[in-house]
Amino acid sequence: MVETEESTKGQESAIFDDFDRYVRGGDCPGAMRVLIEVASQKEDPYDRCARLFILGDEGARNAAYEIEDPHSRSFMLSDLGDVEGARIAACEIDNLYVRIARLLELKDTAGAIKAAYEMKNHSHRSEMLARLGDTAGAITASSQIEDPDYRSEMLARLGDVEGAIKAASQIEDPDDRSEILYRLKDTAGAIKAASEIADPDDRSFRLSRLGDVEGAIKAASEISDPKNRSFRLSKLGDRDGAIKAASEIDNPYNRSVMFSELGDVEGAIKAASQIENPKYRSDRLYELGDVEGAIKAASEIADPYNRSVKFSEIGDEEGAIKAASEIEDPYNRSVRLYELKDREGAIKAASEIKNPKYRSGRLSELVDVEGAIKAASEIEDPDDRRFILMEIFRRYAK
């Protein structure tokens, strides 16, 4: 290894001596010959070519042809002005995308198209040929795409509407097929495809979008859920069918709401009258303007407090007071009657409170001073009695 290095250094020194002698003697051509000779001995053809090219030696072209990588060879040959050689080298590039790009740089569109035809993937080949301006080749490639949806899209983009429609007709899903055919302006085909959609709701929606109202109504009539069927038929303008479907809704509240939306107030009231819970029945009837029915339903509310509140909401104050009078607990009855501005009834109810301490407090709140004092006098515990009487005194004597 040492001998090799020393030998190399010795050779380099001898060559440099020759180079130096030519330079000192003013023989530039001789000095250039030395540099060319050194460059010609470079083992790597790319390195050799680059050096000889810089030195202006014709041997650069021969070195370029020895470059193994066709991409690098093509670039080097084009730099040397050998366009044909650069094109031939570019045709040897394995990666088709890189080869096409290189051939286009060399203005060889025909060669780029030829390379595009070597692409095995039909969609890639079609897209590349379309970019290169070979529409016919792109259409042929697109026609070989396996997926009919994508095939149709590619053919449509290439202007082959007939081929696009033919491809779209092979799409398995009828909803997708109908949508694609509609975009391609094949309304008849789109309607035919839509008629194959299994779900009647989806089929009705698609047919209505396509303008086939009759078919949409027919499909909507097959919807199993009466609420959805009624809604769809109403959107399609079939009011009679919508009302008929609405009458099949099990839940009376939902049935009433649907009748309202259809403008059938009578049907809405009739359905609302069948709501089991009297509170909700009253609410719904009141919403529909049937005050009499709402009052009748409210009268069925078992709890007298809730019944009283409902009567108030409806505007039946007399019924509210009557219901409040039925509240079992005298304290709560008193509070409710006072809310209804029936002070006399509230006092009467408060007088029924068994515990004299609470009875006195409630009567005091109602400003029945005499009753409050009388109730306080019945408190057995002297401390409690004194405390309550002191409260009454402070409230009214100060």
C-alpha positions, 0 to 999 in steps of 0.5 A: 500500500505504501509502495502504491501511494509512493508510486502514485505520488511519483507519477503525479510529480512527474506529470506536474513537472511536465505541466510546469515545464510547458507553462514556464516555456510558454507552451500553453497547448502543451500544458493543455495536452497534459491536463487532457491526458490526465483527464482521459485517464479518469476511470469514472466516465461521468467524471472523465466526460465532465473534465474533458468537456471543461477542457474542450476536448472531443473525447468528452462525447466518447466518455459520455456514451460510456456513462451507465445511467441513461438519465445522466448520459442523456443530460451530459450528451445534451450539454455536449450538443448531441441531441439525438444521442441524448434522446436515445439515452432518455429512451433507456430510462426505466421509470416511465414518468422520468423518461417522459419528462426527459423526452419532453425537455428534449422536445420529443413529444412523439417519444413521450407518447410512445413511453406513455403507451408502455404504462400498464395502469389504464388510468395512469396511461389515460391521464398521461396520454390526455396531458400529451394531447393524444385524446384518442389514445387516452379514450382507448386507455380509459375504456379499459379501466375496470371500475365503471364509476372511474371509467365513466368519469375519465371518459366524460372528462375526455369528451366521450359522453356516449362512452361515459354513459355506457360505463355509468350504466354498468355501475352496480349501486343504482343510487350512484348510477342514477347520480352519474347518469343525471350529471351526464344529462341522461335523464331517462337512464337516471330515472330507470336507475333510480327506480331500482333503489331498494329503500323507498324513501331514498328512491322517492327522493331521487325520483323527485329530484329527477322530475318524476313526481308520479314515480316519487309518489309511488315510491313514497307510498311504499315507505313503511313508517307512516310519519315519514311516508306522510312527510314525503307525500306532503313534500310531493304535493299528495295531500290526500295520501299524506293525510291518509298516512298521517292517520296511521301514526300510532302515537296520537301526539305525533299524529296530531302534529302531522295533521297540523302540518298538513293543515287538517286542524280537525284531524289534529284535534281529534288525534290530540283528544286521544293522548292518554296523559291528560296534562299533555292532552290539555297542552296539545288541545290548547295549542290547537285553540280547542280551549273547551277540550283543553279544560275538559282534559285538565279536569282529568288531572288527578293531582289537584295542585297540578290540575289547578296550575293547568287551569290557570295556564288555560285561563280558567281561574274558577276551575283553578280555584276549585281544584286548589280547594281540593288540595289535601294539605291545608298549608299547600292549599292556602299557598295555592289559593293565595297565588290565585288571589283568593285571600278568604279561601287561603285564610280558611285553609290556613285555619285548618292547619293542625299545628298551632305554631305553623297555623299562626305563622301562616295566618300572620303572613295572610295578615289575619292578625286576630286568627294568628294571635288566637292560634298562638295562644293554643301553643302549649310550650310557653317559650314557643308561644312567647316567641311567636307572639313576639314575632306578631308584635314586631310585625304589626306593632312597629 
